[in-house]
Amino acid sequence: MSTVYLLHFLEPIGNPSNPHGQAQHYIGIDQTGRRIEVQTAGNGARIVAAVQARGIGFVVAATWPGDRTLERRLKRRKHASRFCPVCRGGAS
């Protein structure tokens, strides 16, 4: 089984004058057990690489057992902050 993960960026990235043009989360899937390592090394998703290039840190805020179907469902819901424990005041 794969793991779906939620990254919480420690600062938003995007256009500060447009709150809808900013992102503070990334949802991905780890099928090999090494995807988060790849993201951390800067070789993953472009938004994560951009976050790192700007010196913005991130934490793995949540993980769920699941497959690409769960990943797609979470991404389509939008508003990852609603199920992000960091944004909801919980521990990462």
N, C-alpha and C positions, 0 to 999 in steps of 0.2 A: 504494500500500500504506500502511496505517496503522501507527502505532507504539504499542505497549503500553508503559507506563512504571510504575515502582515508586517511590513517594515514601517516604522514610524520615524520620519525625519525630524531631527531636533529643531529645525527651522523650516518654514515653508519655502518652497522654490517656485519661481514663476514671476508674474507681473504683480508687484505690490499694490499698484493702483486699482487692480481688479481682483476682488476676493475670489471670483469664480475662475480666474486665470492662474490660480495657485494650487499646488499639491503638497501634501504633507505625509502621504502614505503610498505604499506600493504593495500590491498583492501578487504573489508568485507561487510557483509550485516547485517542490524539490522531489524529483523522482529518483535521484541517485544518492542522496544523503550528502551531497557536496555543493548544492546550488548556492547556499548562503555563503559558503567560502568563496565561490566564484564572484558573487555580488560584492563581497568585501574586498576582493582583489581588484575591483574596478572593471571586470570583464563580463558583467551581466547586462541588465537592462540599461538602456541609455539614460533614463531618468536617475537611476541610482549612480551611474558614472558621473552625471552632471552634479548631483548632490555632493559627491566626494570631491570633484574638481573645485567646488566652491568652499570646501572645507567644512561642510555641514555633516555632522555625525548622524547616525541612525541606530535604532535598536530593533531587535526582533521583538515586536510587541505581543504577537500571538501566533500560535500554530494550531492547526486542526488536521486530523487524519482525513484524507480525502484525495480525490483525483481531479483531473482537469475540469470535470463537470462542476465540482464545488468551487474551484477557482473562478470559472466563468460566472457562476451564479453570484459569488461575492462581488466580482468586478462590476457586473451589471446592476447591482443594487446601488452603486455609487455611495458616497458619504461613508467611507471606511471609518471615519471618526466615531460613528455610532457603535461600532463593535471593536474599537481600539481601547484596550485597558489604560493606556497612557493618557489618552484624551479624556477618558471617563474618570480620571483621578486615581486609578489603581496602579499597582506596580507593573513594571514591564516584564 
